[in-house]
């Protein structure tokens, strides 16, 4: 082996996160009293990888690229390599000698995001925006975030964009509209954790199109703390900073072992969190947001008892005009709109789950006039209550599991 081994690091090197990974690799090499000549392959360029491996000048490889052609290039080489795997499955060449696989677990990022929001308090709901096509690292982050939120007794929602273009520089306008409409449907103020800084940026753009204020109505948090992305969106993006230097040190230490003739390993490795870089896109709910949250909690419990807007204001010791103002600030209409939405939700539940008469449902949901409810329902949902019930019950039967036996 040469005095200064030549190491190829194939990773997305255009970002500050990849730079930190490289810094960790260099630091680890120096800790082992060696100096490496590190060449960076910043994009999954098959020809460049193949030429580097065939040149005879490369002594070792650290890569996170999983494109089939890249893996095939590695398959044809016997040099030591460390593969950073972003999901649970080993790559097809896992049986090759002198290849170590570190399966990366990104759950810590989801737990850190949940703690960040839960420590604020005052949110009515929590949500996760998946990466398009939801790769393994996105699934890991979202699942951990959801588990932590639900363990705290909070409502959790998830946005999927399975038809999107993976890691597009900016989401398509139709997807932004879909995301904005979904965000409008969530109880606000809502804490949104996105799978990456790019998806968090998309979330802020979707909020802008939907007329949702960030951070008062929607608080947005990304992952990776990429300075360029976080600083070039308004408001500036808060982000979970991963300890990429630690990951770089681990990959380099493993490559150093392989270069010295050690046996390869297959092991999982959590990606630790360095902290949360808080910027303007996340903030504790304002006093107005907390007032609206308290109002929604009261409405959830008492709207179907026939309570009116004045009853909500009286229970919270606030004026009706102040409550309406705070609701409008969060894009939630008025107190009366909130009461109506809650009652209509109960109407739909009763239509779907019971055979009660329309007049009975009207009273159970807190409406006083069955004729007025019928007109409101048709205006809001485009069909009669009877038609909606028939469709809902039919869909329920189609989705029910088949029973076997008598």
C-alpha positions in Angstrom: 0.0 0.0 0.0 1.2 3.5 -0.9 2.5 5.9 1.8 -0.6 8.0 1.3 -3.6 5.8 0.4 -6.0 7.3 -2.2 -9.5 7.1 -1.0 -12.6 7.7 -3.1 -15.6 9.2 -1.1 -18.7 9.0 -3.2 -21.4 11.1 -1.6 -23.5 14.1 -2.3 -20.7 16.6 -1.7 -22.5 19.7 -2.8 -24.1 20.3 0.6 -22.7 21.3 4.0 -23.8 18.0 5.5 -21.6 16.1 3.1 -18.7 18.4 3.9 -19.1 17.6 7.5 -19.0 13.9 6.6 -15.7 14.4 4.8 -14.3 16.4 7.7 -15.1 13.5 10.0 -13.4 11.1 7.6 -10.2 13.2 7.5 -10.2 13.6 11.2 -10.5 9.8 11.7 -7.6 9.2 9.3 -5.4 11.6 11.2 -6.4 9.9 14.5 -5.0 6.6 13.1 -1.7 8.4 12.2 -2.3 8.2 8.4 -2.8 10.8 5.7 -5.3 10.0 2.9 -5.5 11.6 -0.5 -9.3 11.9 -0.7 -11.0 12.3 -4.0 -14.7 13.2 -3.9 -17.3 11.9 -6.3 -20.1 14.3 -5.7 -22.8 12.7 -7.9 -23.6 9.1 -8.8 -21.6 9.1 -12.1 -21.1 5.6 -13.1 -18.2 6.2 -15.6 -16.2 8.2 -13.1 -16.6 5.5 -10.4 -15.7 2.8 -12.9 -12.6 4.7 -14.1 -11.5 5.4 -10.6 -11.8 1.8 -9.6 -10.1 0.5 -12.8 -7.2 2.9 -12.6 -5.3 1.0 -9.9 -4.7 4.3 -8.1 -7.6 3.9 -5.7 -7.0 2.0 -2.4 -10.4 2.2 -0.8 -14.0 3.5 -1.2 -16.6 5.1 1.1 -19.9 5.4 -0.7 -23.6 6.1 0.0 -24.7 5.9 -3.7 -27.0 2.9 -4.2 -27.6 3.2 -8.0 -27.5 -0.3 -9.6 -24.6 0.8 -11.9 -22.6 2.1 -9.0 -23.1 -1.1 -7.1 -22.1 -3.1 -10.2 -18.8 -1.1 -10.4 -18.1 -2.0 -6.9 -19.0 -5.7 -7.5 -16.2 -5.9 -10.1 -13.5 -4.6 -7.7 -11.8 -6.3 -4.8 -10.6 -3.2 -3.0 -11.8 -2.4 0.5 -15.1 -0.5 0.5 -17.5 0.9 3.2 -21.1 1.2 2.1 -23.4 3.6 4.0 -26.8 2.0 3.6 -29.9 4.2 4.1 -32.4 1.4 4.6 -32.5 -2.0 6.3 -31.7 -4.2 3.3 -28.1 -5.0 2.3 -27.2 -4.1 -1.3 -27.0 -6.9 -3.8 -23.2 -7.1 -3.5 -23.3 -7.6 0.3 -21.6 -11.0 0.0 -18.5 -9.6 -1.7 -15.3 -9.8 0.3 -13.8 -6.7 1.9 -17.1 -4.8 1.9 -18.4 -3.4 5.2 -22.1 -2.3 5.3 -23.2 0.3 7.9 -27.0 0.4 7.9 -28.0 3.9 9.0 -30.9 4.5 11.4 -32.3 8.0 11.2 -34.9 7.5 14.0 -33.0 9.9 16.3 -33.9 12.8 14.1 -37.6 12.1 14.4 -37.3 11.9 18.2 -35.4 15.1 18.4 -38.0 16.9 16.2 -40.8 15.6 18.5 -39.0 16.8 21.6 -38.4 20.2 20.0 -42.1 20.7 19.3 -43.5 19.0 22.5 -41.3 21.2 24.7 -43.0 24.3 23.1 -46.5 23.0 24.0 -49.7 24.5 22.7 -50.0 22.8 19.3 -53.3 21.2 18.3 -51.8 18.7 16.0 -48.5 17.3 14.7 -47.7 16.2 11.1 -44.9 14.6 9.1 -44.2 15.4 5.4 -42.6 12.5 3.7 -39.9 12.6 1.1 -41.2 11.9 -2.4 -41.3 8.1 -2.9 -40.6 7.9 0.9 -37.2 6.2 0.9 -36.0 4.3 4.0 -34.4 7.3 5.7 -37.7 9.2 5.4 -39.7 6.3 6.8 -37.4 6.0 9.7 -37.6 9.7 10.6 -41.4 9.8 10.2 -42.1 6.7 12.2 -40.0 7.8 15.1 -41.6 11.3 15.1 -45.1 9.8 15.0 -44.4 7.3 17.8 -43.0 10.1 20.1 -45.9 12.4 19.3 -48.6 9.7 19.9 -46.9 8.6 23.1 -47.4 12.1 24.3 -51.2 11.7 23.6 -51.1 14.1 20.6 -52.8 13.7 17.2 -50.5 12.8 14.4 -51.0 13.1 10.6 -48.8 12.1 7.6 -48.5 13.5 4.1 -47.5 11.2 1.4 -46.5 12.3 -2.1 -45.7 8.9 -3.6 -46.1 10.1 -7.2 -43.6 13.0 -6.9 -40.2 13.2 -8.4 -37.6 12.0 -5.8 -35.6 14.9 -4.4 -36.7 17.4 -7.1 -35.1 20.8 -6.6 -38.5 22.3 -6.1 -41.8 20.4 -5.8 -44.2 20.7 -8.8 -46.9 23.3 -8.4 -49.7 20.7 -8.4 -48.0 19.0 -5.4 -47.6 22.3 -3.6 -51.3 22.9 -4.0 -52.1 19.4 -2.8 -49.8 19.8 0.2 -51.3 23.3 1.0 -54.8 21.9 0.9 -53.8 19.1 3.3 -52.2 21.6 5.7 -55.4 23.6 5.7 -57.3 20.5 6.8 -55.2 20.0 9.9 -56.1 21.4 13.3 -54.0 24.5 13.9 -51.6 25.6 15.1 -49.8 22.5 13.7 -46.2 21.4 14.2 -44.8 20.0 10.9 -41.7 18.0 10.7 -40.4 17.3 7.1 -38.2 14.5 6.0 -35.5 16.8 4.7 -34.7 20.5 4.5 -35.8 20.4 0.8 -39.2 19.0 1.9 -39.5 21.6 4.7 -38.8 24.3 2.1 -41.6 22.8 0.0 -43.9 22.9 3.0 -43.2 26.6 3.6 -43.9 27.3 -0.1 -47.1 25.4 0.1 -48.2 27.4 3.2 -47.5 30.6 1.3 -49.8 29.4 -1.6 -52.5 28.3 0.9 -52.4 31.6 2.9 -51.1 29.9 6.1 -48.8 31.9 8.3 -45.5 30.4 9.2 -44.8 30.0 12.1 -48.1 31.2 13.7 -50.4 28.7 12.0 -47.9 26.2 10.8 -44.5 25.6 12.5 -42.0 23.9 10.1 -38.9 21.9 10.9 -36.5 20.2 8.5 -33.5 17.9 8.8 -29.8 18.2 7.8 -29.3 21.9 8.6 -28.1 22.6 5.2 -27.1 26.3 5.5 -27.9 27.2 1.9 -31.4 25.8 1.9 -32.2 27.0 5.4 -31.1 30.6 4.8 -32.6 31.0 1.4 -36.2 30.5 2.2 -38.5 32.9 4.1 -38.9 32.6 7.0 -35.5 31.0 7.5 -35.8 27.3 8.2 -35.3 25.6 11.5 -33.6 22.2 11.1 -32.5 19.1 13.0 -28.7 19.0 12.6 -27.3 15.5 12.2 -23.8 14.6 13.5 -22.4 13.9 10.1 -18.8 14.2 11.3 -19.4 11.3 13.7 -20.7 9.3 10.7 -17.7 10.2 8.6 -15.4 9.2 11.5 -17.1 5.8 11.8 -16.9 5.1 8.0 -13.3 6.1 7.9 -12.4 4.0 10.9 -14.0 1.0 9.3 -12.2 1.6 6.0 -8.9 1.8 8.0 -9.6 -1.6 9.4 -10.3 -3.1 6.0 -7.1 -1.5 4.6 -5.2 -3.3 7.3 -6.7 -6.7 6.4 -9.5 -6.9 9.0 -12.8 -8.8 8.2 -15.7 -6.8 7.0 -18.8 -6.1 9.1 -22.5 -5.8 8.6 -24.0 -3.7 11.4 -26.6 -1.0 12.0 -25.5 2.4 13.1 -27.7 5.2 14.5 -27.0 8.6 13.1 -26.8 10.9 16.2 -28.3 14.3 16.4 -26.0 17.3 17.0 -29.0 19.5 18.0 -31.8 21.6 16.6 -30.8 24.8 14.8 -33.8 27.0 15.6 -34.6 29.7 13.1 -37.8 31.7 12.3 -39.9 28.8 10.9 -40.5 27.4 14.3 -41.7 29.2 17.4 -43.9 28.4 20.3 -47.5 29.1 19.6 -48.3 32.7 20.3 -50.8 33.7 23.0 -53.3 34.0 20.3 -52.5 30.5 19.1 -52.9 29.1 22.6 -56.3 30.8 22.9 -57.4 29.2 19.7 -56.1 25.9 20.8 -58.1 26.2 24.1 -61.2 27.2 22.1 -60.9 24.2 19.8 -60.6 21.8 22.8 -63.7 23.3 24.3 -65.6 23.1 21.0 -64.5 19.5 20.6 -66.2 18.6 23.8 -69.3 20.8 23.8 -70.2 21.8 20.2 -72.7 18.9 19.8 -74.5 20.0 23.0 -75.8 23.0 21.1 -73.3 25.5 22.5 -72.9 28.8 20.6 -70.1 31.2 20.0 -71.0 33.2 23.0 -70.7 30.1 25.2 -67.2 29.5 23.9 -66.2 33.1 24.6 -67.7 32.9 28.1 -66.0 29.6 28.9 -62.6 31.1 28.0 -63.3 34.5 29.5 -62.6 36.2 26.2 -64.6 38.5 24.0 -66.3 37.0 20.9 -64.6 39.6 18.7 -61.2 38.7 20.1 -61.8 35.0 19.5 -62.9 35.6 15.9 -59.8 37.7 15.3 -57.5 35.0 16.6 -59.2 32.3 14.5 -58.9 34.4 11.4 -55.2 35.0 12.1 -54.6 31.3 12.0 -56.7 30.9 8.8 -59.4 29.1 10.7 -62.5 31.3 9.9 -64.5 32.2 12.9 -65.7 30.6 16.2 -69.0 29.9 14.5 -67.2 28.2 11.6 -65.4 26.0 14.1 -68.6 25.0 15.8 -70.2 24.2 12.5 -67.3 22.1 11.3 -67.3 20.1 14.5 -71.0 19.4 14.3 -70.8 18.4 10.6 -68.0 16.0 11.5 -70.4 14.4 14.0 -73.2 14.3 11.5 -71.0 12.4 9.1 -69.9 10.0 11.8 -73.6 9.2 12.7 -74.6 8.8 9.1 -71.7 6.4 8.5 -72.0 4.4 11.8 -75.7 4.4 12.6 -79.1 4.0 11.0 -80.6 6.9 12.9 -83.2 9.2 11.2 -82.0 12.5 9.9 -84.1 14.4 12.4 -82.5 12.4 15.2 -79.0 13.0 13.9 -79.7 16.7 13.7 -80.4 16.9 17.4 -77.5 14.6 18.4 -75.0 16.7 16.5 -76.2 20.0 18.1 -78.2 21.4 15.2 -81.7 22.8 15.9 -83.3 22.7 12.4 -83.2 19.5 10.2 -84.2 21.4 7.1 -81.4 23.9 7.6 -78.9 21.1 8.2 -80.0 19.4 5.0 -79.4 22.6 3.0 -76.0 23.2 4.7 -74.9 19.6 4.1 -75.7 19.7 0.4 -74.0 23.1 0.0 -70.9 21.9 1.8 -70.5 18.4 0.4 -72.4 18.5 -2.9 -74.9 15.8 -2.1 -77.8 15.0 0.2 -77.2 13.4 3.6 -79.0 10.2 2.3 -76.7 10.0 -0.7 -73.6 10.6 1.4 -74.7 7.8 3.9 -75.3 5.3 1.1 -71.9 6.0 -0.4 -70.1 5.9 2.9 -71.7 2.6 4.0 -70.9 1.1 0.5 -67.3 2.1 0.8 -67.2 0.6 4.3 -68.5 -2.7 3.1 -66.0 -2.9 0.2 -63.1 -2.2 2.6 -64.2 -4.7 5.2 -62.2 -8.0 5.4 -63.9 -11.1 4.1 -65.1 -13.5 6.8 -64.5 -17.2 6.5 -66.8 -19.8 8.0 -70.4 -19.8 9.2 
